[in-house]
Amino acid sequence: LMQNWPNASCLLGLAGAAAMDIAPQNLFVWNPHWQCFVWNQNECAEHVIEALNMFLVAFDVDFATVIELADPTYQSPSGYE
């Protein structure tokens, strides 16, 4: 990586320095796939929503990315946007 991108060491150094100045973050990334919501076999959509809301609160998630959550009526738990 370093020989293909000579500035990588500088960028990594900056990222490391910035990381020391912030508190640890709880991150969450999940892709339940659109089929779960469109086909909804075995009430998949309801189970995904229930699990997502439980994870957000139980693990005190600071930042979450949920890919393909195809429910326009989704309401996040209190304290989450």
PDB file of N, CA, C and O in Angstrom:
ATOM      1  N   LEU A   1       0.827  -1.201   0.000  1.00  0.00           N
ATOM      2  CA  LEU A   1       0.000   0.000   0.000  1.00  0.00           C
ATOM      3  C   LEU A   1       0.862   1.251   0.000  1.00  0.00           C
ATOM      4  O   LEU A   1       0.587   2.190  -0.748  1.00  0.00           O
ATOM      5  N   MET A   2       1.891   1.280   0.819  1.00  0.00           N
ATOM      6  CA  MET A   2       2.722   2.470   0.951  1.00  0.00           C
ATOM      7  C   MET A   2       3.405   2.829  -0.369  1.00  0.00           C
ATOM      8  O   MET A   2       3.489   4.008  -0.714  1.00  0.00           O
ATOM      9  N   GLN A   3       3.900   1.820  -1.121  1.00  0.00           N
ATOM     10  CA  GLN A   3       4.590   2.148  -2.358  1.00  0.00           C
ATOM     11  C   GLN A   3       3.616   2.583  -3.445  1.00  0.00           C
ATOM     12  O   GLN A   3       3.996   3.350  -4.329  1.00  0.00           O
ATOM     13  N   ASN A   4       2.369   2.116  -3.405  1.00  0.00           N
ATOM     14  CA  ASN A   4       1.379   2.522  -4.391  1.00  0.00           C
ATOM     15  C   ASN A   4       0.757   3.878  -4.056  1.00  0.00           C
ATOM     16  O   ASN A   4       0.265   4.582  -4.937  1.00  0.00           O
ATOM     17  N   TRP A   5       0.787   4.220  -2.808  1.00  0.00           N
ATOM     18  CA  TRP A   5       0.183   5.477  -2.372  1.00  0.00           C
ATOM     19  C   TRP A   5       1.119   6.117  -1.359  1.00  0.00           C
ATOM     20  O   TRP A   5       0.998   5.847  -0.164  1.00  0.00           O
ATOM     21  N   PRO A   6       2.047   6.954  -1.799  1.00  0.00           N
ATOM     22  CA  PRO A   6       3.112   7.462  -0.924  1.00  0.00           C
ATOM     23  C   PRO A   6       2.610   8.280   0.260  1.00  0.00           C
ATOM     24  O   PRO A   6       3.302   8.353   1.275  1.00  0.00           O
ATOM     25  N   ASN A   7       1.449   8.889   0.170  1.00  0.00           N
ATOM     26  CA  ASN A   7       0.949   9.705   1.272  1.00  0.00           C
ATOM     27  C   ASN A   7       0.178   8.896   2.315  1.00  0.00           C
ATOM     28  O   ASN A   7      -0.334   9.463   3.281  1.00  0.00           O
ATOM     29  N   ALA A   8       0.093   7.593   2.133  1.00  0.00           N
ATOM     30  CA  ALA A   8      -0.684   6.763   3.048  1.00  0.00           C
ATOM     31  C   ALA A   8      -0.163   6.845   4.481  1.00  0.00           C
ATOM     32  O   ALA A   8      -0.955   6.909   5.421  1.00  0.00           O
ATOM     33  N   SER A   9       1.152   6.845   4.657  1.00  0.00           N
ATOM     34  CA  SER A   9       1.696   6.896   6.017  1.00  0.00           C
ATOM     35  C   SER A   9       1.321   8.203   6.696  1.00  0.00           C
ATOM     36  O   SER A   9       1.041   8.218   7.895  1.00  0.00           O
ATOM     37  N   CYS A  10       1.312   9.292   5.954  1.00  0.00           N
ATOM     38  CA  CYS A  10       0.917  10.582   6.509  1.00  0.00           C
ATOM     39  C   CYS A  10      -0.543  10.556   6.921  1.00  0.00           C
ATOM     40  O   CYS A  10      -0.895  11.023   8.005  1.00  0.00           O
ATOM     41  N   LEU A  11      -1.405  10.005   6.051  1.00  0.00           N
ATOM     42  CA  LEU A  11      -2.836   9.945   6.356  1.00  0.00           C
ATOM     43  C   LEU A  11      -3.109   9.034   7.542  1.00  0.00           C
ATOM     44  O   LEU A  11      -3.938   9.351   8.394  1.00  0.00           O
ATOM     45  N   LEU A  12      -2.413   7.899   7.600  1.00  0.00           N
ATOM     46  CA  LEU A  12      -2.592   6.998   8.728  1.00  0.00           C
ATOM     47  C   LEU A  12      -2.156   7.662  10.022  1.00  0.00           C
ATOM     48  O   LEU A  12      -2.790   7.480  11.062  1.00  0.00           O
ATOM     49  N   GLY A  13      -1.078   8.430   9.961  1.00  0.00           N
ATOM     50  CA  GLY A  13      -0.606   9.154  11.141  1.00  0.00           C
ATOM     51  C   GLY A  13      -1.624  10.170  11.616  1.00  0.00           C
ATOM     52  O   GLY A  13      -1.862  10.305  12.816  1.00  0.00           O
ATOM     53  N   LEU A  14      -2.228  10.887  10.675  1.00  0.00           N
ATOM     54  CA  LEU A  14      -3.252  11.869  11.037  1.00  0.00           C
ATOM     55  C   LEU A  14      -4.474  11.190  11.631  1.00  0.00           C
ATOM     56  O   LEU A  14      -5.048  11.678  12.604  1.00  0.00           O
ATOM     57  N   ALA A  15      -4.872  10.069  11.052  1.00  0.00           N
ATOM     58  CA  ALA A  15      -6.032   9.349  11.569  1.00  0.00           C
ATOM     59  C   ALA A  15      -5.762   8.855  12.985  1.00  0.00           C
ATOM     60  O   ALA A  15      -6.638   8.919  13.849  1.00  0.00           O
ATOM     61  N   GLY A  16      -4.550   8.363  13.220  1.00  0.00           N
ATOM     62  CA  GLY A  16      -4.198   7.892  14.556  1.00  0.00           C
ATOM     63  C   GLY A  16      -4.194   9.015  15.568  1.00  0.00           C
ATOM     64  O   GLY A  16      -4.654   8.837  16.696  1.00  0.00           O
ATOM     65  N   ALA A  17      -3.683  10.163  15.182  1.00  0.00           N
ATOM     66  CA  ALA A  17      -3.644  11.313  16.089  1.00  0.00           C
ATOM     67  C   ALA A  17      -5.049  11.788  16.408  1.00  0.00           C
ATOM     68  O   ALA A  17      -5.352  12.120  17.554  1.00  0.00           O
ATOM     69  N   ALA A  18      -5.905  11.821  15.400  1.00  0.00           N
ATOM     70  CA  ALA A  18      -7.283  12.258  15.625  1.00  0.00           C
ATOM     71  C   ALA A  18      -8.027  11.269  16.517  1.00  0.00           C
ATOM     72  O   ALA A  18      -8.849  11.672  17.341  1.00  0.00           O
ATOM     73  N   ALA A  19      -7.749   9.994  16.361  1.00  0.00           N
ATOM     74  CA  ALA A  19      -8.437   8.973  17.140  1.00  0.00           C
ATOM     75  C   ALA A  19      -8.125   9.079  18.629  1.00  0.00           C
ATOM     76  O   ALA A  19      -8.949   8.697  19.461  1.00  0.00           O
ATOM     77  N   MET A  20      -6.951   9.591  18.974  1.00  0.00           N
ATOM     78  CA  MET A  20      -6.585   9.696  20.385  1.00  0.00           C
ATOM     79  C   MET A  20      -7.377  10.787  21.099  1.00  0.00           C
ATOM     80  O   MET A  20      -7.477  10.776  22.326  1.00  0.00           O
ATOM     81  N   ASP A  21      -7.938  11.727  20.344  1.00  0.00           N
ATOM     82  CA  ASP A  21      -8.644  12.855  20.945  1.00  0.00           C
ATOM     83  C   ASP A  21     -10.139  12.626  21.114  1.00  0.00           C
ATOM     84  O   ASP A  21     -10.832  13.508  21.621  1.00  0.00           O
ATOM     85  N   ILE A  22     -10.653  11.483  20.710  1.00  0.00           N
ATOM     86  CA  ILE A  22     -12.093  11.244  20.819  1.00  0.00           C
ATOM     87  C   ILE A  22     -12.355   9.982  21.626  1.00  0.00           C
ATOM     88  O   ILE A  22     -11.510   9.092  21.723  1.00  0.00           O
ATOM     89  N   ALA A  23     -13.536   9.932  22.195  1.00  0.00           N
ATOM     90  CA  ALA A  23     -13.934   8.763  22.979  1.00  0.00           C
ATOM     91  C   ALA A  23     -14.240   7.594  22.036  1.00  0.00           C
ATOM     92  O   ALA A  23     -14.587   7.812  20.876  1.00  0.00           O
ATOM     93  N   PRO A  24     -14.117   6.378  22.518  1.00  0.00           N
ATOM     94  CA  PRO A  24     -14.484   5.222  21.690  1.00  0.00           C
ATOM     95  C   PRO A  24     -15.948   5.315  21.251  1.00  0.00           C
ATOM     96  O   PRO A  24     -16.790   5.846  21.975  1.00  0.00           O
ATOM     97  N   GLN A  25     -16.234   4.802  20.077  1.00  0.00           N
ATOM     98  CA  GLN A  25     -17.578   4.840  19.527  1.00  0.00           C
ATOM     99  C   GLN A  25     -18.090   3.419  19.318  1.00  0.00           C
ATOM    100  O   GLN A  25     -17.330   2.529  18.938  1.00  0.00           O
ATOM    101  N   ASN A  26     -19.371   3.212  19.566  1.00  0.00           N
ATOM    102  CA  ASN A  26     -20.017   1.944  19.268  1.00  0.00           C
ATOM    103  C   ASN A  26     -20.667   2.075  17.899  1.00  0.00           C
ATOM    104  O   ASN A  26     -21.593   2.864  17.712  1.00  0.00           O
ATOM    105  N   LEU A  27     -20.170   1.288  16.935  1.00  0.00           N
ATOM    106  CA  LEU A  27     -20.632   1.364  15.561  1.00  0.00           C
ATOM    107  C   LEU A  27     -21.406   0.105  15.201  1.00  0.00           C
ATOM    108  O   LEU A  27     -21.122  -0.978  15.712  1.00  0.00           O
ATOM    109  N   PHE A  28     -22.388   0.259  14.316  1.00  0.00           N
ATOM    110  CA  PHE A  28     -23.240  -0.864  13.921  1.00  0.00           C
ATOM    111  C   PHE A  28     -23.523  -0.758  12.430  1.00  0.00           C
ATOM    112  O   PHE A  28     -24.000   0.276  11.961  1.00  0.00           O
ATOM    113  N   VAL A  29     -23.232  -1.824  11.677  1.00  0.00           N
ATOM    114  CA  VAL A  29     -23.513  -1.879  10.249  1.00  0.00           C
ATOM    115  C   VAL A  29     -24.261  -3.180   9.981  1.00  0.00           C
ATOM    116  O   VAL A  29     -23.837  -4.257  10.401  1.00  0.00           O
ATOM    117  N   TRP A  30     -25.399  -3.055   9.262  1.00  0.00           N
ATOM    118  CA  TRP A  30     -26.206  -4.251   8.992  1.00  0.00           C
ATOM    119  C   TRP A  30     -26.906  -4.096   7.668  1.00  0.00           C
ATOM    120  O   TRP A  30     -27.378  -3.010   7.333  1.00  0.00           O
ATOM    121  N   ASN A  31     -26.978  -5.177   6.910  1.00  0.00           N
ATOM    122  CA  ASN A  31     -27.713  -5.203   5.653  1.00  0.00           C
ATOM    123  C   ASN A  31     -28.700  -6.364   5.690  1.00  0.00           C
ATOM    124  O   ASN A  31     -28.343  -7.486   5.331  1.00  0.00           O
ATOM    125  N   PRO A  32     -29.944  -6.109   6.122  1.00  0.00           N
ATOM    126  CA  PRO A  32     -30.926  -7.189   6.162  1.00  0.00           C
ATOM    127  C   PRO A  32     -31.472  -7.576   4.783  1.00  0.00           C
ATOM    128  O   PRO A  32     -32.226  -8.544   4.686  1.00  0.00           O
ATOM    129  N   HIS A  33     -31.124  -6.869   3.735  1.00  0.00           N
ATOM    130  CA  HIS A  33     -31.505  -7.116   2.340  1.00  0.00           C
ATOM    131  C   HIS A  33     -32.964  -6.777   2.062  1.00  0.00           C
ATOM    132  O   HIS A  33     -33.837  -6.977   2.906  1.00  0.00           O
ATOM    133  N   TRP A  34     -33.201  -6.275   0.894  1.00  0.00           N
ATOM    134  CA  TRP A  34     -34.530  -5.823   0.493  1.00  0.00           C
ATOM    135  C   TRP A  34     -35.531  -6.962   0.431  1.00  0.00           C
ATOM    136  O   TRP A  34     -36.722  -6.740   0.649  1.00  0.00           O
ATOM    137  N   GLN A  35     -35.073  -8.192   0.136  1.00  0.00           N
ATOM    138  CA  GLN A  35     -35.983  -9.329   0.033  1.00  0.00           C
ATOM    139  C   GLN A  35     -36.754  -9.549   1.332  1.00  0.00           C
ATOM    140  O   GLN A  35     -37.916  -9.955   1.319  1.00  0.00           O
ATOM    141  N   CYS A  36     -36.093  -9.275   2.440  1.00  0.00           N
ATOM    142  CA  CYS A  36     -36.737  -9.447   3.740  1.00  0.00           C
ATOM    143  C   CYS A  36     -37.997  -8.593   3.830  1.00  0.00           C
ATOM    144  O   CYS A  36     -39.018  -9.029   4.363  1.00  0.00           O
ATOM    145  N   PHE A  37     -37.917  -7.378   3.305  1.00  0.00           N
ATOM    146  CA  PHE A  37     -39.047  -6.453   3.390  1.00  0.00           C
ATOM    147  C   PHE A  37     -40.061  -6.664   2.270  1.00  0.00           C
ATOM    148  O   PHE A  37     -41.263  -6.518   2.491  1.00  0.00           O
ATOM    149  N   VAL A  38     -39.595  -7.001   1.082  1.00  0.00           N
ATOM    150  CA  VAL A  38     -40.500  -7.175  -0.051  1.00  0.00           C
ATOM    151  C   VAL A  38     -41.241  -8.500   0.045  1.00  0.00           C
ATOM    152  O   VAL A  38     -42.462  -8.544  -0.107  1.00  0.00           O
ATOM    153  N   TRP A  39     -40.508  -9.580   0.298  1.00  0.00           N
ATOM    154  CA  TRP A  39     -41.145 -10.890   0.364  1.00  0.00           C
ATOM    155  C   TRP A  39     -41.704 -11.164   1.753  1.00  0.00           C
ATOM    156  O   TRP A  39     -42.730 -11.831   1.882  1.00  0.00           O
ATOM    157  N   ASN A  40     -41.052 -10.663   2.789  1.00  0.00           N
ATOM    158  CA  ASN A  40     -41.477 -10.784   4.186  1.00  0.00           C
ATOM    159  C   ASN A  40     -41.834 -12.213   4.590  1.00  0.00           C
ATOM    160  O   ASN A  40     -42.826 -12.443   5.283  1.00  0.00           O
ATOM    161  N   GLN A  41     -41.026 -13.157   4.157  1.00  0.00           N
ATOM    162  CA  GLN A  41     -41.256 -14.550   4.540  1.00  0.00           C
ATOM    163  C   GLN A  41     -41.045 -14.719   6.034  1.00  0.00           C
ATOM    164  O   GLN A  41     -40.081 -14.196   6.592  1.00  0.00           O
ATOM    165  N   ASN A  42     -41.927 -15.435   6.672  1.00  0.00           N
ATOM    166  CA  ASN A  42     -41.857 -15.713   8.110  1.00  0.00           C
ATOM    167  C   ASN A  42     -41.761 -14.423   8.932  1.00  0.00           C
ATOM    168  O   ASN A  42     -41.089 -14.379   9.963  1.00  0.00           O
ATOM    169  N   GLU A  43     -42.444 -13.376   8.459  1.00  0.00           N
ATOM    170  CA  GLU A  43     -42.467 -12.076   9.145  1.00  0.00           C
ATOM    171  C   GLU A  43     -41.060 -11.519   9.347  1.00  0.00           C
ATOM    172  O   GLU A  43     -40.742 -10.949  10.391  1.00  0.00           O
ATOM    173  N   CYS A  44     -40.236 -11.695   8.334  1.00  0.00           N
ATOM    174  CA  CYS A  44     -38.843 -11.257   8.399  1.00  0.00           C
ATOM    175  C   CYS A  44     -38.723  -9.773   8.748  1.00  0.00           C
ATOM    176  O   CYS A  44     -37.917  -9.399   9.600  1.00  0.00           O
ATOM    177  N   ALA A  45     -39.521  -8.929   8.095  1.00  0.00           N
ATOM    178  CA  ALA A  45     -39.421  -7.479   8.322  1.00  0.00           C
ATOM    179  C   ALA A  45     -39.644  -7.116   9.783  1.00  0.00           C
ATOM    180  O   ALA A  45     -38.909  -6.304  10.345  1.00  0.00           O
ATOM    181  N   GLU A  46     -40.643  -7.709  10.388  1.00  0.00           N
ATOM    182  CA  GLU A  46     -40.925  -7.420  11.792  1.00  0.00           C
ATOM    183  C   GLU A  46     -39.778  -7.861  12.705  1.00  0.00           C
ATOM    184  O   GLU A  46     -39.439  -7.180  13.672  1.00  0.00           O
ATOM    185  N   HIS A  47     -39.190  -9.015  12.376  1.00  0.00           N
ATOM    186  CA  HIS A  47     -38.063  -9.511  13.170  1.00  0.00           C
ATOM    187  C   HIS A  47     -36.837  -8.605  13.024  1.00  0.00           C
ATOM    188  O   HIS A  47     -36.119  -8.371  13.995  1.00  0.00           O
ATOM    189  N   VAL A  48     -36.600  -8.098  11.817  1.00  0.00           N
ATOM    190  CA  VAL A  48     -35.469  -7.198  11.587  1.00  0.00           C
ATOM    191  C   VAL A  48     -35.656  -5.918  12.398  1.00  0.00           C
ATOM    192  O   VAL A  48     -34.732  -5.473  13.079  1.00  0.00           O
ATOM    193  N   ILE A  49     -36.845  -5.326  12.327  1.00  0.00           N
ATOM    194  CA  ILE A  49     -37.115  -4.087  13.060  1.00  0.00           C
ATOM    195  C   ILE A  49     -36.947  -4.303  14.562  1.00  0.00           C
ATOM    196  O   ILE A  49     -36.344  -3.480  15.251  1.00  0.00           O
ATOM    197  N   GLU A  50     -37.475  -5.395  15.054  1.00  0.00           N
ATOM    198  CA  GLU A  50     -37.357  -5.704  16.486  1.00  0.00           C
ATOM    199  C   GLU A  50     -35.893  -5.876  16.894  1.00  0.00           C
ATOM    200  O   GLU A  50     -35.460  -5.342  17.915  1.00  0.00           O
ATOM    201  N   ALA A  51     -35.137  -6.624  16.092  1.00  0.00           N
ATOM    202  CA  ALA A  51     -33.724  -6.858  16.406  1.00  0.00           C
ATOM    203  C   ALA A  51     -32.916  -5.567  16.310  1.00  0.00           C
ATOM    204  O   ALA A  51     -32.067  -5.302  17.162  1.00  0.00           O
ATOM    205  N   LEU A  52     -33.172  -4.764  15.282  1.00  0.00           N
ATOM    206  CA  LEU A  52     -32.459  -3.506  15.108  1.00  0.00           C
ATOM    207  C   LEU A  52     -32.667  -2.598  16.310  1.00  0.00           C
ATOM    208  O   LEU A  52     -31.702  -2.073  16.866  1.00  0.00           O
ATOM    209  N   ASN A  53     -33.906  -2.410  16.711  1.00  0.00           N
ATOM    210  CA  ASN A  53     -34.183  -1.534  17.851  1.00  0.00           C
ATOM    211  C   ASN A  53     -33.569  -2.066  19.142  1.00  0.00           C
ATOM    212  O   ASN A  53     -33.107  -1.292  19.980  1.00  0.00           O
ATOM    213  N   MET A  54     -33.566  -3.383  19.297  1.00  0.00           N
ATOM    214  CA  MET A  54     -32.950  -3.983  20.479  1.00  0.00           C
ATOM    215  C   MET A  54     -31.435  -3.742  20.479  1.00  0.00           C
ATOM    216  O   MET A  54     -30.875  -3.360  21.507  1.00  0.00           O
ATOM    217  N   PHE A  55     -30.769  -3.961  19.342  1.00  0.00           N
ATOM    218  CA  PHE A  55     -29.325  -3.763  19.245  1.00  0.00           C
ATOM    219  C   PHE A  55     -28.934  -2.313  19.513  1.00  0.00           C
ATOM    220  O   PHE A  55     -27.981  -2.052  20.247  1.00  0.00           O
ATOM    221  N   LEU A  56     -29.663  -1.372  18.923  1.00  0.00           N
ATOM    222  CA  LEU A  56     -29.327   0.040  19.109  1.00  0.00           C
ATOM    223  C   LEU A  56     -29.277   0.416  20.579  1.00  0.00           C
ATOM    224  O   LEU A  56     -28.353   1.091  21.033  1.00  0.00           O
ATOM    225  N   VAL A  57     -30.280  -0.029  21.311  1.00  0.00           N
ATOM    226  CA  VAL A  57     -30.385   0.332  22.735  1.00  0.00           C
ATOM    227  C   VAL A  57     -29.452  -0.526  23.586  1.00  0.00           C
ATOM    228  O   VAL A  57     -28.720   0.003  24.424  1.00  0.00           O
ATOM    229  N   ALA A  58     -29.469  -1.841  23.381  1.00  0.00           N
ATOM    230  CA  ALA A  58     -28.693  -2.758  24.221  1.00  0.00           C
ATOM    231  C   ALA A  58     -27.194  -2.495  24.148  1.00  0.00           C
ATOM    232  O   ALA A  58     -26.488  -2.648  25.146  1.00  0.00           O
ATOM    233  N   PHE A  59     -26.700  -2.098  22.972  1.00  0.00           N
ATOM    234  CA  PHE A  59     -25.268  -1.871  22.798  1.00  0.00           C
ATOM    235  C   PHE A  59     -24.921  -0.393  22.771  1.00  0.00           C
ATOM    236  O   PHE A  59     -23.797  -0.027  22.426  1.00  0.00           O
ATOM    237  N   ASP A  60     -25.867   0.456  23.129  1.00  0.00           N
ATOM    238  CA  ASP A  60     -25.640   1.907  23.212  1.00  0.00           C
ATOM    239  C   ASP A  60     -24.906   2.398  21.964  1.00  0.00           C
ATOM    240  O   ASP A  60     -23.851   3.025  22.056  1.00  0.00           O
ATOM    241  N   VAL A  61     -25.482   2.101  20.799  1.00  0.00           N
ATOM    242  CA  VAL A  61     -24.854   2.393  19.515  1.00  0.00           C
ATOM    243  C   VAL A  61     -24.798   3.903  19.290  1.00  0.00           C
ATOM    244  O   VAL A  61     -25.794   4.610  19.447  1.00  0.00           O
ATOM    245  N   ASP A  62     -23.604   4.380  18.918  1.00  0.00           N
ATOM    246  CA  ASP A  62     -23.406   5.800  18.622  1.00  0.00           C
ATOM    247  C   ASP A  62     -23.697   6.122  17.159  1.00  0.00           C
ATOM    248  O   ASP A  62     -24.222   7.193  16.852  1.00  0.00           O
ATOM    249  N   PHE A  63     -23.361   5.205  16.262  1.00  0.00           N
ATOM    250  CA  PHE A  63     -23.561   5.426  14.834  1.00  0.00           C
ATOM    251  C   PHE A  63     -23.946   4.109  14.193  1.00  0.00           C
ATOM    252  O   PHE A  63     -23.250   3.105  14.345  1.00  0.00           O
ATOM    253  N   ALA A  64     -25.073   4.115  13.467  1.00  0.00           N
ATOM    254  CA  ALA A  64     -25.549   2.898  12.804  1.00  0.00           C
ATOM    255  C   ALA A  64     -25.794   3.170  11.330  1.00  0.00           C
ATOM    256  O   ALA A  64     -26.275   4.236  10.946  1.00  0.00           O
ATOM    257  N   THR A  65     -25.455   2.190  10.524  1.00  0.00           N
ATOM    258  CA  THR A  65     -25.789   2.204   9.104  1.00  0.00           C
ATOM    259  C   THR A  65     -26.567   0.932   8.828  1.00  0.00           C
ATOM    260  O   THR A  65     -26.062  -0.175   9.014  1.00  0.00           O
ATOM    261  N   VAL A  66     -27.794   1.101   8.384  1.00  0.00           N
ATOM    262  CA  VAL A  66     -28.621  -0.055   8.035  1.00  0.00           C
ATOM    263  C   VAL A  66     -28.936   0.071   6.547  1.00  0.00           C
ATOM    264  O   VAL A  66     -29.642   0.980   6.111  1.00  0.00           O
ATOM    265  N   ILE A  67     -28.397  -0.857   5.799  1.00  0.00           N
ATOM    266  CA  ILE A  67     -28.501  -0.823   4.343  1.00  0.00           C
ATOM    267  C   ILE A  67     -29.735  -1.621   3.928  1.00  0.00           C
ATOM    268  O   ILE A  67     -29.977  -2.715   4.438  1.00  0.00           O
ATOM    269  N   GLU A  68     -30.495  -1.075   3.015  1.00  0.00           N
ATOM    270  CA  GLU A  68     -31.679  -1.724   2.449  1.00  0.00           C
ATOM    271  C   GLU A  68     -32.793  -1.959   3.463  1.00  0.00           C
ATOM    272  O   GLU A  68     -33.522  -2.945   3.359  1.00  0.00           O
ATOM    273  N   LEU A  69     -32.929  -1.092   4.415  1.00  0.00           N
ATOM    274  CA  LEU A  69     -34.074  -1.162   5.320  1.00  0.00           C
ATOM    275  C   LEU A  69     -35.243  -0.517   4.559  1.00  0.00           C
ATOM    276  O   LEU A  69     -35.404   0.703   4.565  1.00  0.00           O
ATOM    277  N   ALA A  70     -36.038  -1.344   3.919  1.00  0.00           N
ATOM    278  CA  ALA A  70     -37.076  -0.865   3.001  1.00  0.00           C
ATOM    279  C   ALA A  70     -38.426  -0.755   3.700  1.00  0.00           C
ATOM    280  O   ALA A  70     -39.402  -1.382   3.286  1.00  0.00           O
ATOM    281  N   ASP A  71     -38.474   0.043   4.757  1.00  0.00           N
ATOM    282  CA  ASP A  71     -39.733   0.270   5.470  1.00  0.00           C
ATOM    283  C   ASP A  71     -39.884   1.761   5.729  1.00  0.00           C
ATOM    284  O   ASP A  71     -39.270   2.296   6.653  1.00  0.00           O
ATOM    285  N   PRO A  72     -40.699   2.438   4.919  1.00  0.00           N
ATOM    286  CA  PRO A  72     -40.850   3.889   5.078  1.00  0.00           C
ATOM    287  C   PRO A  72     -41.532   4.291   6.384  1.00  0.00           C
ATOM    288  O   PRO A  72     -41.520   5.466   6.750  1.00  0.00           O
ATOM    289  N   THR A  73     -42.119   3.339   7.079  1.00  0.00           N
ATOM    290  CA  THR A  73     -42.795   3.651   8.343  1.00  0.00           C
ATOM    291  C   THR A  73     -41.902   3.399   9.556  1.00  0.00           C
ATOM    292  O   THR A  73     -42.344   3.563  10.693  1.00  0.00           O
ATOM    293  N   TYR A  74     -40.640   2.999   9.322  1.00  0.00           N
ATOM    294  CA  TYR A  74     -39.751   2.670  10.444  1.00  0.00           C
ATOM    295  C   TYR A  74     -39.606   3.847  11.401  1.00  0.00           C
ATOM    296  O   TYR A  74     -39.383   4.984  10.984  1.00  0.00           O
ATOM    297  N   GLN A  75     -39.738   3.554  12.680  1.00  0.00           N
ATOM    298  CA  GLN A  75     -39.534   4.547  13.743  1.00  0.00           C
ATOM    299  C   GLN A  75     -38.374   4.054  14.607  1.00  0.00           C
ATOM    300  O   GLN A  75     -38.438   2.968  15.181  1.00  0.00           O
ATOM    301  N   SER A  76     -37.328   4.852  14.693  1.00  0.00           N
ATOM    302  CA  SER A  76     -36.189   4.474  15.523  1.00  0.00           C
ATOM    303  C   SER A  76     -36.551   4.642  16.992  1.00  0.00           C
ATOM    304  O   SER A  76     -37.478   5.381  17.325  1.00  0.00           O
ATOM    305  N   PRO A  77     -35.822   3.957  17.876  1.00  0.00           N
ATOM    306  CA  PRO A  77     -36.090   4.094  19.306  1.00  0.00           C
ATOM    307  C   PRO A  77     -35.831   5.529  19.770  1.00  0.00           C
ATOM    308  O   PRO A  77     -35.130   6.291  19.104  1.00  0.00           O
ATOM    309  N   SER A  78     -36.390   5.873  20.884  1.00  0.00           N
ATOM    310  CA  SER A  78     -36.193   7.204  21.455  1.00  0.00           C
ATOM    311  C   SER A  78     -34.704   7.491  21.631  1.00  0.00           C
ATOM    312  O   SER A  78     -33.964   6.654  22.147  1.00  0.00           O
ATOM    313  N   GLY A  79     -34.268   8.672  21.202  1.00  0.00           N
ATOM    314  CA  GLY A  79     -32.873   9.053  21.304  1.00  0.00           C
ATOM    315  C   GLY A  79     -32.074   8.779  20.051  1.00  0.00           C
ATOM    316  O   GLY A  79     -30.897   9.132  19.991  1.00  0.00           O
ATOM    317  N   TYR A  80     -32.678   8.157  19.038  1.00  0.00           N
ATOM    318  CA  TYR A  80     -32.002   7.842  17.783  1.00  0.00           C
ATOM    319  C   TYR A  80     -32.736   8.532  16.646  1.00  0.00           C
ATOM    320  O   TYR A  80     -33.957   8.684  16.683  1.00  0.00           O
ATOM    321  N   GLU A  81     -31.982   8.946  15.638  1.00  0.00           N
ATOM    322  CA  GLU A  81     -32.579   9.563  14.435  1.00  0.00           C
ATOM    323  C   GLU A  81     -32.426   8.638  13.260  1.00  0.00           C
ATOM    324  O   GLU A  81     -32.859   8.966  12.155  1.00  0.00           O
TER     325      GLU A  81
END
